[in-house]
């Protein structure tokens, strides 16, 4: 769900690479356990600035950064599984400021030289200056500015590439992300630096939704482990139900974001305990797995969805599916502890701008401290530099 990956214009000639199998653990390690860590390498501040190719990062970098892959215990569809993430640690930092970055949409496929999923999964980062767009242009810059940055791969990528990714299904995504943060905290504590449980949250697009939902879930369920100082999301689908409703209002139009829509509907059905229906009750064509959902045969929603399902979603009589969409919506109905910073281009035609204005209005009405950075004329991927710079300024003021 980010234009950094041309998800919406990919051809349908898929060259699937072999998956690395991840066997279900059979030991008694608890969720959030740090299973192992591997030091991958080190970059100087000058190298980090040179590796950022979307804008001039030189004014923001100051520390060299050591990067580690960490493996941790989590859960997937109720079963234990090990996942990985990338941990970026700035040089000469006696005090830890932990920052989680949740990345945007990555396709779980290989398309030859054009695109390979392994070169976007954060824990695979090996110091290169190509691929890994968000690691190079966002996370490493913030780490070089003094933050310890954790980036989860998400289930379905990296070590768990044989599993289907719970795309846009934030309650399921959160399980893996919070377990990764707990493991990162254990790693930090083992290093002997000062850490006071404060955490900063961030993310772009799909990751923006993961960021705001994590803000809610951490303060409700993990307040003894982390104190959310602030969250900062770029172009996230915070009003998920409104996002789906808007697409359905254009049901007879050809939409370039049909891949996002179709994959999201598939994931919602697969990973919600309230649903898990046969896919022929939802789609108008055979859908046996997430790949079929990612590449529907039409760009028109009314030609992708089962006619009966579409009718009942639109008139609200499919109450269970509507309920799940509402439970996956975070733009109202809860009061954030800490600050919320939202960033959005006003001309975004992938994740519509109303997601951020609705979140600003809804969370402010609930008593939250919310700031919206709006970018006139900005699209889904044009405001990366503004997001990186403004988030750094906002977070630095809260240290």
BELWO-V628923 format. One line per field, one symbol per residue. phi: phi as a letter, one per 40 degrees, with the letter a starting at -180 (. if undefined). A space follows every 10 residues. Layout:
phi->???
This chain:
phi->.bcdbcdcbc ccccbccccc cbcccbcbcc dgcccaabcc iabccccccc ccbcaccdcc cabcbcbbcb bacaabfgbc abbbabbbbc cfbcbcbcbc bbcccbccab bfccabdccb cdcccbgcbb gfdccccbcc ccccchccbb bccgchbgcb ccbccccgcc ccdcdccccc cccccccccc cgccabgcbb baibgdcccc ccccdccccc bbcccabcca babbfccccc ccccdccccb cbccbccccd cccccdcdcc bcccbfcdcc cbbcbcbbac ccccbccacc dccccddccd cccccgcccc ccccccccbb cagabccgcb bbbaccbcbb bcdcdccccd cccccchccb bbccbdgcbc bcbccdcccc cccccdcbc
